[in-house]
Amino acid sequence: MKNRLEEIRKQQGISQGELAAALEVSRQTIGSLENGRYNPSILLAFKIARYFGMNIEEVFIYEEDEKA
């Protein structure tokens, strides 16, 4: 799953540390999300979207597996 987290965060002038503190996760978690190494739980995805006042679909891009 791709996401626009880094783009959105930078547009709003928020550091990884500030976002991590607001979401009660580590800065490393934010970095891993931005680099695509980690997909968030549905709860964390909702928290991120709500933090930015967006829908989940505006932050996270779901791509169906082409093999399906």
Backbone hydrogen bonds, N-H to C=O, Kabsch-Sander energy under -0.5 kcal/mol:
donor,donor_aa,acceptor,acceptor_aa,energy
2,K,61,I,-1.7
4,R,59,V,-2.9
8,I,4,R,-2.7
9,R,5,L,-3.0
10,K,6,E,-2.6
11,Q,7,E,-2.2
12,Q,8,I,-1.5
13,G,10,K,-1.3
14,I,9,R,-2.3
19,L,15,S,-2.3
20,A,16,Q,-2.7
21,A,17,G,-2.4
22,A,18,E,-2.2
23,L,19,L,-2.0
24,E,20,A,-0.9
24,E,21,A,-0.5
25,V,20,A,-2.3
30,I,26,S,-1.5
31,G,27,R,-2.4
32,S,28,Q,-2.5
33,L,29,T,-2.4
34,E,30,I,-2.6
35,N,31,G,-1.9
36,G,33,L,-1.2
37,R,32,S,-2.0
38,Y,32,S,-1.1
45,A,41,S,-2.6
46,F,42,I,-2.2
47,K,43,L,-2.3
48,I,44,L,-2.6
49,A,45,A,-2.4
50,R,46,F,-2.8
51,Y,47,K,-2.2
52,F,48,I,-1.7
53,G,50,R,-1.0
54,M,49,A,-3.0
58,E,55,N,-1.3
59,V,55,N,-0.8
59,V,56,I,-1.2
60,F,56,I,-3.3
61,I,2,K,-3.1
62,Y,60,F,-0.7
64,E,62,Y,-0.5
68,A,65,D,-1.4
